């Protein structure tokens, strides 16, 4: 019985690692797309206009995701016995420019500029 639980645990951990790797690869892909969009407008990192451009790209994506959740929440098809699999918020909260930062990272012989909102210090 012990080998079964050990194998199950290993499989679960491998699945979590795979999901995390996929999410990280997706964030790098989005970073490259956003970087190209902002550079096409003539802005380069660390110019504040570049950071604002990246924040706007990120905010549009988050707003679109929020709207999709609103539509799902209002749709006719809802399984009443299942709790929602997402955190529902009535009001959209745009990103805060004062807490939005970008940073260079080097990975797989490539340079990336990752941007995101840092948590507010209490």
DAZI-V494025 format. One record per pair of residues at least 24 apart in sequence whose ideal C-beta (glycine too) atoms are under 6 Angstrom apart, sorted by the first residue. I is the first residue (numbers start at 1). GAP is how many residues later the second one is. D is the distance in whole Angstrom. If there is no record, write none. Layout:
{{I;GAP;D} {I;GAP;D}}
This chain:
{{28;84;6} {31;81;5} {31;83;5} {35;78;6} {45;68;5} {51;51;5} {54;61;4} {55;40;5} {55;45;5} {59;35;6} {59;36;5} {66;26;5}}
